């Protein structure tokens, strides 16, 4: 099984989710990656990187644009309702769900810390952990 976490720029939320899931489910036989809907950066956010290093998490992949081939054999877990609509509009046959839907059957956006403080990134990370910790792989 392959799971791709998707956010806007693939610099904040999706790399954090990828790193945390890779670490938590190291031996589960699931591949975790991350992508963005509008990728313009060549590295992840320094505030996300700080959390990854502090928590001793596995390194995420470098920011990459979500492409059609990514959608063909992977479950796409997006951060917001708007992300889900955007992916479905562009890739109608994709298996895309909100992270909260996959995790606990709810509809809850993961806050976007981009441009915010370290506390905003911590809040997003706690929210991601809450959802990922409920995965049944």
Secondary structure, DSSP 8 states (H G I E B T S, - for coil): -EEEEEESSSSSHHHHHHHHHHHHTTTSS-EEEEEESS---SS--HHHHHHHHHHT--------B--HHHHHSSEEEESSHHHHHHHHHH-TTSEEEEHHHHHHS--------TTS-HHHHHHHHHHHHHHHTT---
